[in-house]
């Protein structure tokens, strides 16, 4: 099964210094797309592995291990957590300032995944990763080394009934692995802070995983 993240945004009231729910629309759930590199950075969740322990790479350095549900969380978030208590785990929270100060571009990691022959050939030619999987299974699937795949691509002997796959490893910065979060979610939080006349340390996301 896959893992997803559920989050809300809170803003600290400058007069009471209490955290309050930042209203953003229906259900007030702050949508963050599934990204295991991001999950590993935010809470050490699925760090370098997928479902059933599938190897996805070397993993990432978390900003922090899960901090739990903050004691001063808004009532709306506490009620949400209580409602889904049996299904959620690894609760944590970060201020916008913490997320902005993290070294997204300086940190790097290595990812691994299996590519089928035509995808691997395109990757070797262009560097573009059209698709890949943590692991592959099937009656006609044959896993081979990069060198063996290169030989087949260059006209070497091959079984016409086989579907060849090879595991590829590549390095990316955390920014490249989480570009959607950095360029869209973080900038969206910055806009919310600006529109709410709120400093980055007074806006935060509270979240958990299922």
Secondary structure by P-SEA (a helix, b strand, c coil): cbbbbbbbbbbbcccccbbbbbcccccccccccccaaaaaaaccccccccccccccccccccccccccccccccaaaaaaaaaccccccccccccaaaaaacccccccbbbbbbbcaaaaaaaaacccccccccccccccbbbbcaaaaaaaaaccccccccbbbbbbbbccccccccccccccaaaaaaaaaaaaccccccbbbbcccc
